[in-house]
Amino acid sequence: MTELLEAQNVTKVFGGGLLKKGQTVAVDQISLALNEERPTITAIAGESGSGKTTLARLLLGIVRPSEGAIRFRGRDLARMSHAERRDFRRQVQAIFQDPFEVYNPFYKVDQVLTIPVQKFRLAGSRAEMQTLIEESLRRAGLRPEETLGRYPHQLSGGQRQRIMVARALLLNPRIILADEPVSMVDASLRATILESLMNLKRDLGISLVYITHDLTTAYQISENIYILYRGSVAEVGSVDHVIKDPKHPYTRLLVGSIPVPDPDIRWGQDIEIESAANVPGASRAAVQGCKFSNRCPFVMDECRRQAPPLYRTEDKRAVACYLFKEDGAVVSGEEIAKALAGEKRNE
C-alpha cells in the first residue's frame, strides 16, 4: 500500500526566541496518511484554535514542521528538488475558506484560471486553454458563459468558491485540501458545493482533506475523521464510529452541541462539560498532562501528570484518553493513520 501524502509525527511550534518564551504548539505529534490506490475523504475537525488550518498548511508545504516530516510519494517535502516540488504543487491543490480574498478585484475572474494553465504549460494555444477552462468550470457546476468575463464582485459567494474548485481541477490533482470551503456561503449553497466535492472523489479519484468545525457536514461527506484539541489528536477513526458513538469527552462535547430538530431537547444535554473555571481543582495556568483535563468532568490524577497515548478501542478508531486504557492497546499515530488510509466507508 503506497502512501500518496503522509504526515509523520509532525509538530509545529510558533514563537519563542533564544530563551524560548511565548511558544505556541499549534500542531503536536500528528500523523495522517492518504493512500495512492484508494481515494478517500478525510475530515479534520475541532473548534477554533485546535490546529486545523496549521495542519493544512503543513500538508501543503506552506510551512515546515518543527519536528517530523511531510512526505509525498515517499519524498520529504523539505528535501525535494525543484522539479519534484513543482510536481507536488500541481498534484496537491487547496480551496480556502474565503474565496473573495483569493481574487484581485481589479481583474476579471478569468485571471485565476489562466495563470495556472500558463504556469504549468497545460495548453499549447489560447483555443486549447479556453477549452480546458470551460471544461473545468462545467465540472465544478458552473456555466462558462455566465462566469467568464466578470469581476469577483459580480458573482455570488457560491460561484466564487466553485471557480476555486474549477481552478484546482485544471491541474488534474490527486489531492485537494479544502479549508472550511462552505463556511462563507449561505446554507442553500452548501449542499451543492459539498456534493461537487464528493463527486471529485467518486468520478475523478481525487482524495480530499476536509478541514471543518462543522461535524454535520464532516459526517455527510467524509469516511475518516480526526478530532483535534489544542493541536493534538483527541480521537481518530471512521466517521461512522466517531460521530455515532463518540468516546473522548471532547468529542462527546462537540457531537452533543449539534442542534437537533426538537425544541424539547436542549443542546448538549447528553454530556455536561463545564468551563475550566468551574471544574473543581482546575487551574487557569498551563495544563500539564492531558490538554483537556481542565475541562473534563472525568479527570483523574494521572490525566494531570502525563498526556495520554492513543488507545486503540476498535480496528479503525483510537482515543487519547485514560478512560480507555483498560479496553484498548496503545497504538502510534502512524499505525492508526495507515490503517485508516485503506478504510472504505460502507454507504
Contacts in CASP RR format, 6 or more apart in sequence:
PFRMAT RR
TARGET T0000
AUTHOR 0000-0000-0000
METHOD contacts of the structure
MODEL  1
MTELLEAQNVTKVFGGGLLKKGQTVAVDQISLALNEERPTITAIAGESGS
GKTTLARLLLGIVRPSEGAIRFRGRDLARMSHAERRDFRRQVQAIFQDPF
EVYNPFYKVDQVLTIPVQKFRLAGSRAEMQTLIEESLRRAGLRPEETLGR
YPHQLSGGQRQRIMVARALLLNPRIILADEPVSMVDASLRATILESLMNL
KRDLGISLVYITHDLTTAYQISENIYILYRGSVAEVGSVDHVIKDPKHPY
TRLLVGSIPVPDPDIRWGQDIEIESAANVPGASRAAVQGCKFSNRCPFVM
DECRRQAPPLYRTEDKRAVACYLFKEDGAVVSGEEIAKALAGEKRNE
1 35 0 8 1.000
1 36 0 8 1.000
1 37 0 8 1.000
1 338 0 8 1.000
1 341 0 8 1.000
1 342 0 8 1.000
2 35 0 8 1.000
2 36 0 8 1.000
2 37 0 8 1.000
2 73 0 8 1.000
3 33 0 8 1.000
3 34 0 8 1.000
3 35 0 8 1.000
3 36 0 8 1.000
3 71 0 8 1.000
3 73 0 8 1.000
3 74 0 8 1.000
3 338 0 8 1.000
3 341 0 8 1.000
4 34 0 8 1.000
4 35 0 8 1.000
4 36 0 8 1.000
4 72 0 8 1.000
4 73 0 8 1.000
4 174 0 8 1.000
4 175 0 8 1.000
4 207 0 8 1.000
5 32 0 8 1.000
5 33 0 8 1.000
5 34 0 8 1.000
5 59 0 8 1.000
5 70 0 8 1.000
5 71 0 8 1.000
5 72 0 8 1.000
5 92 0 8 1.000
5 175 0 8 1.000
5 207 0 8 1.000
6 31 0 8 1.000
6 32 0 8 1.000
6 33 0 8 1.000
6 34 0 8 1.000
6 70 0 8 1.000
6 71 0 8 1.000
6 72 0 8 1.000
6 74 0 8 1.000
6 337 0 8 1.000
7 30 0 8 1.000
7 31 0 8 1.000
7 32 0 8 1.000
7 33 0 8 1.000
7 55 0 8 1.000
7 58 0 8 1.000
7 59 0 8 1.000
7 69 0 8 1.000
7 70 0 8 1.000
7 337 0 8 1.000
8 31 0 8 1.000
8 68 0 8 1.000
8 69 0 8 1.000
8 70 0 8 1.000
8 71 0 8 1.000
8 334 0 8 1.000
9 29 0 8 1.000
9 30 0 8 1.000
9 31 0 8 1.000
9 67 0 8 1.000
9 68 0 8 1.000
9 333 0 8 1.000
9 334 0 8 1.000
10 27 0 8 1.000
10 29 0 8 1.000
10 30 0 8 1.000
10 31 0 8 1.000
10 55 0 8 1.000
10 58 0 8 1.000
10 65 0 8 1.000
10 67 0 8 1.000
10 68 0 8 1.000
10 69 0 8 1.000
10 70 0 8 1.000
11 25 0 8 1.000
11 27 0 8 1.000
11 28 0 8 1.000
11 29 0 8 1.000
11 30 0 8 1.000
11 65 0 8 1.000
11 66 0 8 1.000
11 67 0 8 1.000
11 68 0 8 1.000
12 25 0 8 1.000
12 26 0 8 1.000
12 27 0 8 1.000
12 54 0 8 1.000
12 58 0 8 1.000
12 63 0 8 1.000
12 65 0 8 1.000
12 66 0 8 1.000
13 23 0 8 1.000
13 24 0 8 1.000
13 25 0 8 1.000
13 26 0 8 1.000
13 66 0 8 1.000
14 23 0 8 1.000
14 24 0 8 1.000
14 26 0 8 1.000
15 22 0 8 1.000
15 23 0 8 1.000
15 24 0 8 1.000
16 22 0 8 1.000
16 23 0 8 1.000
25 230 0 8 1.000
25 231 0 8 1.000
26 51 0 8 1.000
26 54 0 8 1.000
26 231 0 8 1.000
27 51 0 8 1.000
27 54 0 8 1.000
27 55 0 8 1.000
27 58 0 8 1.000
27 65 0 8 1.000
27 231 0 8 1.000
28 230 0 8 1.000
28 231 0 8 1.000
28 232 0 8 1.000
29 67 0 8 1.000
29 232 0 8 1.000
29 333 0 8 1.000
30 55 0 8 1.000
30 226 0 8 1.000
30 228 0 8 1.000
30 231 0 8 1.000
30 232 0 8 1.000
30 233 0 8 1.000
30 333 0 8 1.000
31 332 0 8 1.000
31 333 0 8 1.000
31 334 0 8 1.000
31 336 0 8 1.000
31 337 0 8 1.000
32 42 0 8 1.000
32 55 0 8 1.000
32 59 0 8 1.000
32 209 0 8 1.000
32 226 0 8 1.000
32 337 0 8 1.000
33 334 0 8 1.000
33 337 0 8 1.000
33 338 0 8 1.000
33 340 0 8 1.000
33 341 0 8 1.000
34 40 0 8 1.000
34 42 0 8 1.000
34 175 0 8 1.000
34 207 0 8 1.000
34 209 0 8 1.000
34 341 0 8 1.000
35 207 0 8 1.000
35 341 0 8 1.000
35 342 0 8 1.000
36 73 0 8 1.000
38 341 0 8 1.000
38 342 0 8 1.000
38 344 0 8 1.000
39 201 0 8 1.000
39 205 0 8 1.000
39 206 0 8 1.000
39 207 0 8 1.000
40 201 0 8 1.000
40 207 0 8 1.000
40 208 0 8 1.000
40 223 0 8 1.000
40 224 0 8 1.000
40 341 0 8 1.000
40 342 0 8 1.000
40 343 0 8 1.000
40 344 0 8 1.000
41 197 0 8 1.000
41 198 0 8 1.000
41 201 0 8 1.000
41 207 0 8 1.000
41 208 0 8 1.000
41 210 0 8 1.000
41 221 0 8 1.000
41 222 0 8 1.000
41 223 0 8 1.000
41 224 0 8 1.000
42 207 0 8 1.000
42 208 0 8 1.000
42 209 0 8 1.000
42 210 0 8 1.000
42 222 0 8 1.000
42 223 0 8 1.000
42 224 0 8 1.000
42 225 0 8 1.000
42 226 0 8 1.000
42 340 0 8 1.000
43 210 0 8 1.000
43 211 0 8 1.000
43 212 0 8 1.000
43 218 0 8 1.000
43 221 0 8 1.000
43 222 0 8 1.000
43 224 0 8 1.000
43 225 0 8 1.000
43 226 0 8 1.000
43 239 0 8 1.000
44 52 0 8 1.000
44 55 0 8 1.000
44 56 0 8 1.000
44 209 0 8 1.000
44 210 0 8 1.000
44 211 0 8 1.000
44 212 0 8 1.000
44 225 0 8 1.000
44 226 0 8 1.000
44 228 0 8 1.000
45 52 0 8 1.000
45 212 0 8 1.000
45 213 0 8 1.000
45 214 0 8 1.000
45 215 0 8 1.000
45 218 0 8 1.000
45 225 0 8 1.000
45 226 0 8 1.000
45 227 0 8 1.000
45 228 0 8 1.000
45 254 0 8 1.000
46 52 0 8 1.000
46 213 0 8 1.000
46 227 0 8 1.000
46 228 0 8 1.000
46 229 0 8 1.000
46 254 0 8 1.000
47 213 0 8 1.000
47 229 0 8 1.000
47 254 0 8 1.000
48 213 0 8 1.000
49 230 0 8 1.000
49 231 0 8 1.000
50 228 0 8 1.000
50 229 0 8 1.000
50 230 0 8 1.000
50 231 0 8 1.000
51 228 0 8 1.000
51 230 0 8 1.000
51 231 0 8 1.000
52 179 0 8 1.000
52 211 0 8 1.000
52 212 0 8 1.000
52 213 0 8 1.000
52 228 0 8 1.000
53 179 0 8 1.000
53 211 0 8 1.000
54 63 0 8 1.000
54 231 0 8 1.000
55 211 0 8 1.000
55 228 0 8 1.000
56 94 0 8 1.000
56 177 0 8 1.000
56 179 0 8 1.000
56 209 0 8 1.000
56 211 0 8 1.000
57 63 0 8 1.000
58 64 0 8 1.000
58 65 0 8 1.000
58 70 0 8 1.000
59 70 0 8 1.000
59 92 0 8 1.000
59 177 0 8 1.000
59 209 0 8 1.000
60 92 0 8 1.000
60 94 0 8 1.000
60 177 0 8 1.000
61 70 0 8 1.000
61 77 0 8 1.000
64 77 0 8 1.000
64 78 0 8 1.000
69 76 0 8 1.000
69 77 0 8 1.000
69 78 0 8 1.000
70 76 0 8 1.000
70 77 0 8 1.000
70 78 0 8 1.000
71 77 0 8 1.000
72 80 0 8 1.000
72 88 0 8 1.000
72 91 0 8 1.000
72 92 0 8 1.000
75 84 0 8 1.000
77 85 0 8 1.000
77 88 0 8 1.000
80 88 0 8 1.000
86 120 0 8 1.000
90 120 0 8 1.000
90 171 0 8 1.000
90 172 0 8 1.000
90 173 0 8 1.000
91 171 0 8 1.000
91 173 0 8 1.000
91 174 0 8 1.000
91 175 0 8 1.000
92 173 0 8 1.000
92 174 0 8 1.000
92 175 0 8 1.000
92 176 0 8 1.000
92 177 0 8 1.000
93 167 0 8 1.000
93 168 0 8 1.000
93 171 0 8 1.000
93 173 0 8 1.000
93 175 0 8 1.000
93 176 0 8 1.000
93 177 0 8 1.000
94 168 0 8 1.000
94 176 0 8 1.000
94 177 0 8 1.000
94 178 0 8 1.000
94 179 0 8 1.000
95 161 0 8 1.000
95 164 0 8 1.000
95 165 0 8 1.000
95 168 0 8 1.000
95 176 0 8 1.000
95 177 0 8 1.000
95 178 0 8 1.000
95 179 0 8 1.000
95 181 0 8 1.000
96 102 0 8 1.000
96 164 0 8 1.000
96 179 0 8 1.000
96 180 0 8 1.000
96 181 0 8 1.000
97 179 0 8 1.000
97 180 0 8 1.000
97 181 0 8 1.000
97 183 0 8 1.000
97 184 0 8 1.000
98 184 0 8 1.000
99 157 0 8 1.000
99 158 0 8 1.000
99 160 0 8 1.000
99 161 0 8 1.000
99 163 0 8 1.000
99 164 0 8 1.000
99 184 0 8 1.000
100 152 0 8 1.000
100 157 0 8 1.000
100 160 0 8 1.000
100 184 0 8 1.000
102 112 0 8 1.000
102 160 0 8 1.000
102 164 0 8 1.000
103 109 0 8 1.000
103 112 0 8 1.000
103 152 0 8 1.000
103 160 0 8 1.000
104 111 0 8 1.000
105 151 0 8 1.000
105 152 0 8 1.000
105 153 0 8 1.000
107 151 0 8 1.000
108 148 0 8 1.000
108 149 0 8 1.000
108 150 0 8 1.000
108 151 0 8 1.000
109 147 0 8 1.000
109 148 0 8 1.000
109 149 0 8 1.000
109 150 0 8 1.000
109 151 0 8 1.000
109 152 0 8 1.000
109 155 0 8 1.000
109 160 0 8 1.000
109 163 0 8 1.000
110 133 0 8 1.000
110 148 0 8 1.000
110 149 0 8 1.000
112 163 0 8 1.000
112 164 0 8 1.000
112 167 0 8 1.000
113 133 0 8 1.000
113 136 0 8 1.000
113 137 0 8 1.000
113 163 0 8 1.000
113 166 0 8 1.000
113 167 0 8 1.000
113 170 0 8 1.000
114 129 0 8 1.000
114 133 0 8 1.000
116 122 0 8 1.000
116 167 0 8 1.000
116 170 0 8 1.000
116 171 0 8 1.000
117 123 0 8 1.000
117 129 0 8 1.000
117 132 0 8 1.000
117 133 0 8 1.000
117 170 0 8 1.000
118 129 0 8 1.000
120 171 0 8 1.000
122 129 0 8 1.000
122 132 0 8 1.000
122 170 0 8 1.000
122 171 0 8 1.000
123 129 0 8 1.000
123 131 0 8 1.000
123 132 0 8 1.000
132 170 0 8 1.000
133 144 0 8 1.000
133 148 0 8 1.000
133 166 0 8 1.000
133 170 0 8 1.000
134 144 0 8 1.000
134 148 0 8 1.000
136 166 0 8 1.000
136 167 0 8 1.000
136 169 0 8 1.000
136 170 0 8 1.000
137 143 0 8 1.000
137 144 0 8 1.000
137 147 0 8 1.000
137 148 0 8 1.000
137 162 0 8 1.000
137 163 0 8 1.000
137 166 0 8 1.000
138 144 0 8 1.000
139 166 0 8 1.000
139 169 0 8 1.000
140 162 0 8 1.000
140 163 0 8 1.000
140 165 0 8 1.000
140 166 0 8 1.000
140 169 0 8 1.000
140 196 0 8 1.000
141 162 0 8 1.000
141 196 0 8 1.000
142 159 0 8 1.000
142 162 0 8 1.000
142 163 0 8 1.000
142 166 0 8 1.000
147 155 0 8 1.000
147 159 0 8 1.000
147 163 0 8 1.000
152 160 0 8 1.000
155 163 0 8 1.000
156 189 0 8 1.000
157 184 0 8 1.000
157 185 0 8 1.000
157 189 0 8 1.000
158 185 0 8 1.000
158 189 0 8 1.000
158 193 0 8 1.000
161 181 0 8 1.000
161 182 0 8 1.000
161 184 0 8 1.000
161 185 0 8 1.000
161 189 0 8 1.000
161 193 0 8 1.000
162 193 0 8 1.000
162 196 0 8 1.000
165 193 0 8 1.000
165 196 0 8 1.000
165 197 0 8 1.000
165 200 0 8 1.000
168 176 0 8 1.000
169 200 0 8 1.000
169 204 0 8 1.000
173 206 0 8 1.000
174 205 0 8 1.000
174 206 0 8 1.000
174 207 0 8 1.000
175 206 0 8 1.000
175 207 0 8 1.000
175 208 0 8 1.000
175 209 0 8 1.000
176 197 0 8 1.000
176 200 0 8 1.000
176 206 0 8 1.000
176 207 0 8 1.000
176 208 0 8 1.000
176 209 0 8 1.000
177 208 0 8 1.000
177 209 0 8 1.000
177 211 0 8 1.000
178 197 0 8 1.000
178 208 0 8 1.000
178 209 0 8 1.000
178 210 0 8 1.000
178 211 0 8 1.000
179 211 0 8 1.000
180 211 0 8 1.000
180 212 0 8 1.000
180 213 0 8 1.000
181 193 0 8 1.000
181 197 0 8 1.000
181 210 0 8 1.000
182 189 0 8 1.000
182 190 0 8 1.000
182 193 0 8 1.000
182 194 0 8 1.000
182 214 0 8 1.000
182 217 0 8 1.000
183 212 0 8 1.000
183 213 0 8 1.000
183 214 0 8 1.000
185 193 0 8 1.000
190 217 0 8 1.000
194 217 0 8 1.000
194 220 0 8 1.000
194 221 0 8 1.000
197 208 0 8 1.000
197 210 0 8 1.000
197 221 0 8 1.000
198 221 0 8 1.000
200 206 0 8 1.000
200 208 0 8 1.000
201 207 0 8 1.000
201 208 0 8 1.000
208 221 0 8 1.000
210 217 0 8 1.000
210 218 0 8 1.000
210 221 0 8 1.000
210 222 0 8 1.000
212 218 0 8 1.000
215 243 0 8 1.000
215 254 0 8 1.000
215 255 0 8 1.000
215 258 0 8 1.000
216 258 0 8 1.000
218 225 0 8 1.000
218 239 0 8 1.000
218 243 0 8 1.000
219 239 0 8 1.000
219 243 0 8 1.000
222 239 0 8 1.000
222 345 0 8 1.000
223 238 0 8 1.000
223 239 0 8 1.000
223 343 0 8 1.000
223 344 0 8 1.000
223 345 0 8 1.000
224 236 0 8 1.000
224 237 0 8 1.000
224 238 0 8 1.000
224 239 0 8 1.000
224 316 0 8 1.000
224 340 0 8 1.000
224 343 0 8 1.000
225 236 0 8 1.000
225 237 0 8 1.000
225 238 0 8 1.000
225 239 0 8 1.000
225 242 0 8 1.000
225 243 0 8 1.000
226 233 0 8 1.000
226 235 0 8 1.000
226 236 0 8 1.000
226 237 0 8 1.000
227 233 0 8 1.000
227 234 0 8 1.000
227 235 0 8 1.000
227 236 0 8 1.000
227 242 0 8 1.000
227 248 0 8 1.000
227 250 0 8 1.000
227 251 0 8 1.000
227 254 0 8 1.000
228 234 0 8 1.000
229 250 0 8 1.000
229 291 0 8 1.000
229 292 0 8 1.000
230 291 0 8 1.000
230 292 0 8 1.000
231 291 0 8 1.000
232 291 0 8 1.000
232 307 0 8 1.000
232 320 0 8 1.000
233 310 0 8 1.000
233 318 0 8 1.000
233 320 0 8 1.000
233 333 0 8 1.000
234 248 0 8 1.000
234 250 0 8 1.000
234 251 0 8 1.000
234 292 0 8 1.000
234 319 0 8 1.000
234 320 0 8 1.000
234 321 0 8 1.000
235 242 0 8 1.000
235 246 0 8 1.000
235 247 0 8 1.000
235 248 0 8 1.000
235 250 0 8 1.000
235 251 0 8 1.000
235 317 0 8 1.000
235 318 0 8 1.000
235 319 0 8 1.000
235 320 0 8 1.000
235 321 0 8 1.000
236 242 0 8 1.000
236 310 0 8 1.000
236 317 0 8 1.000
236 318 0 8 1.000
236 333 0 8 1.000
236 336 0 8 1.000
236 337 0 8 1.000
236 340 0 8 1.000
237 316 0 8 1.000
237 317 0 8 1.000
237 318 0 8 1.000
237 336 0 8 1.000
237 340 0 8 1.000
238 316 0 8 1.000
238 317 0 8 1.000
238 340 0 8 1.000
238 343 0 8 1.000
238 345 0 8 1.000
239 345 0 8 1.000
240 345 0 8 1.000
240 346 0 8 1.000
241 314 0 8 1.000
241 316 0 8 1.000
241 317 0 8 1.000
242 251 0 8 1.000
242 317 0 8 1.000
243 255 0 8 1.000
246 252 0 8 1.000
246 254 0 8 1.000
246 255 0 8 1.000
247 313 0 8 1.000
247 317 0 8 1.000
247 319 0 8 1.000
247 321 0 8 1.000
247 323 0 8 1.000
247 324 0 8 1.000
248 292 0 8 1.000
248 319 0 8 1.000
248 320 0 8 1.000
248 321 0 8 1.000
249 271 0 8 1.000
249 273 0 8 1.000
249 292 0 8 1.000
249 296 0 8 1.000
249 297 0 8 1.000
249 298 0 8 1.000
249 321 0 8 1.000
249 323 0 8 1.000
250 273 0 8 1.000
250 292 0 8 1.000
250 295 0 8 1.000
250 296 0 8 1.000
252 270 0 8 1.000
252 271 0 8 1.000
252 273 0 8 1.000
253 268 0 8 1.000
253 271 0 8 1.000
253 273 0 8 1.000
255 270 0 8 1.000
256 267 0 8 1.000
256 268 0 8 1.000
256 269 0 8 1.000
256 270 0 8 1.000
256 271 0 8 1.000
257 267 0 8 1.000
257 268 0 8 1.000
258 267 0 8 1.000
259 267 0 8 1.000
260 267 0 8 1.000
271 297 0 8 1.000
272 297 0 8 1.000
273 295 0 8 1.000
273 296 0 8 1.000
273 297 0 8 1.000
274 295 0 8 1.000
274 297 0 8 1.000
275 295 0 8 1.000
276 282 0 8 1.000
276 283 0 8 1.000
276 284 0 8 1.000
276 294 0 8 1.000
276 295 0 8 1.000
277 284 0 8 1.000
279 294 0 8 1.000
279 295 0 8 1.000
279 296 0 8 1.000
279 297 0 8 1.000
279 299 0 8 1.000
282 293 0 8 1.000
282 294 0 8 1.000
282 295 0 8 1.000
283 294 0 8 1.000
287 293 0 8 1.000
287 294 0 8 1.000
287 304 0 8 1.000
288 304 0 8 1.000
288 305 0 8 1.000
289 303 0 8 1.000
289 304 0 8 1.000
289 305 0 8 1.000
289 306 0 8 1.000
289 307 0 8 1.000
290 296 0 8 1.000
290 299 0 8 1.000
290 303 0 8 1.000
290 304 0 8 1.000
290 307 0 8 1.000
290 308 0 8 1.000
290 320 0 8 1.000
290 321 0 8 1.000
290 322 0 8 1.000
291 307 0 8 1.000
293 299 0 8 1.000
293 303 0 8 1.000
293 304 0 8 1.000
296 303 0 8 1.000
298 323 0 8 1.000
300 322 0 8 1.000
302 322 0 8 1.000
303 322 0 8 1.000
307 320 0 8 1.000
308 320 0 8 1.000
308 321 0 8 1.000
308 322 0 8 1.000
308 325 0 8 1.000
309 320 0 8 1.000
309 330 0 8 1.000
309 331 0 8 1.000
310 318 0 8 1.000
310 319 0 8 1.000
310 320 0 8 1.000
310 330 0 8 1.000
310 331 0 8 1.000
310 332 0 8 1.000
310 333 0 8 1.000
310 336 0 8 1.000
311 318 0 8 1.000
311 319 0 8 1.000
311 320 0 8 1.000
311 321 0 8 1.000
311 324 0 8 1.000
311 325 0 8 1.000
311 327 0 8 1.000
311 328 0 8 1.000
311 329 0 8 1.000
311 330 0 8 1.000
311 331 0 8 1.000
312 318 0 8 1.000
312 328 0 8 1.000
312 329 0 8 1.000
312 330 0 8 1.000
312 331 0 8 1.000
312 336 0 8 1.000
313 319 0 8 1.000
313 324 0 8 1.000
313 327 0 8 1.000
313 328 0 8 1.000
315 339 0 8 1.000
316 339 0 8 1.000
316 340 0 8 1.000
316 343 0 8 1.000
317 336 0 8 1.000
318 331 0 8 1.000
318 333 0 8 1.000
318 336 0 8 1.000
END
